[in-house]
Amino acid sequence: MYGCRGKEHLHNISLYFCQFCSVLSNSGYSIVKMGFWTLLEGFLLFANALAILNEDRFLARRGWTLAEMTGPQRNSLKGQIIGLIYACQFLRLPLILFNIITIIIKLFTG
């Protein structure tokens, strides 16, 4: 049986991971941890990606327009994603400001 063998199995996995990390750190590699700032940058990049989607070239060809989402379809997962896309496109000016602020902060902090 190759399933999980309990706490000792998880302990062995964590020991192997710690040994792997120490080997990497001794060989010159460093493991970068994801912090809150990196998470915010990821969300900003995702919002930028949604904001630049063109309705005529991309969304309408796939049936992802708000006009097609009526009634109970708006509460579906597809309707919620379409709403998120249009919200990011509607809030382009604040998104531009957040990008400028992020660029300035990255210039000064590195």
N, C-alpha and C positions, 0 to 999 in steps of 0.2 A: 504494500500500500504506500503510495507516494504522496499522500495528503499531508496536511499540517500535523506535526507531531506534538503540539502543545507549546508550552512556554520555553522549553529547552531549545526547540527548533528556532523560535524567534530570537532567542538569545544568541544562538550560533550565527544567525544571519546578521544580527547587529554587530557581533564581533568581527565577522568577515568584512563588513562595510567599514568599520573603524580601521581595520588593518589596511584596507584598500585606500582609504583617505590618507592614512599616515604615509603609505608608499608614494602616493601622488604628491603630497606636500614635501616629502624628502627629495623627490626627483625634480623639483622646480615648478611643478604644476600647483595651481591653487584652485580651490573650490569656491566659487562665488555664491554667496547666499543671496536669495531674493529678498529684498527688503520692501518696506512700504512704498518707498519712492519708485522702485522698479515696477511694482504693481500698478502704481498710478500712471507711469509712462506706458505700460502695456495697455491699460484702458484708454489712454489718449490715442495711441496708435490704432486701436480697434475702432474708436469713434471716428478717426480720420478716414479709415478704410470704408466705413459705412457712409460717411458724408460725401465721398466722391463718386458713389455709384450713380450712374446716369439712368434716369427713368426710361428714356426712349431707347437707348442702346442696350441696356442690360435688363432692367426690371420688367418692362412691358412685354418683352419677348418671352419671358418665363412666367408671365401671369402674376407678377408680384406688384401690382398697383393697388392703391387705396380704393380706387373706384370699383375694383372687383371684389373687395372685401366688404360685404354688407351683412347686416343682421348677426346671426350666431357665428358666422365665419370669422368675425373680428376677435372672438374670444379663443379661437384655436391657436395653436403654436405658430402656424404660418402667419396668421393675422397679427400676433404679438410681435413677431420678427419684422414684419412689414411696418408696423407702427414704430418700432425702434429705429429702423432705417430712415423713415420720414422725420422722426424727431431729431436725429443727428443731422439731417439735411436742413431742417428748419433752424437749428441752433448753430449755424456756421460761424456767425460773428463771435459768439463766446468761445467757440472752438478755436478760432484763429487767435483770440487773445490768450487762451490757455497754451497754445503752441508757442507764442511769442514769450510768454512768461517762462515756460519750460526751457526754451532755448537760452534765454538770459541766465537762468539758474545754472544750466549745464555749462555755460561759458565761464562762469565764475567759480563753480565748485569742481568742475572737471569730470 
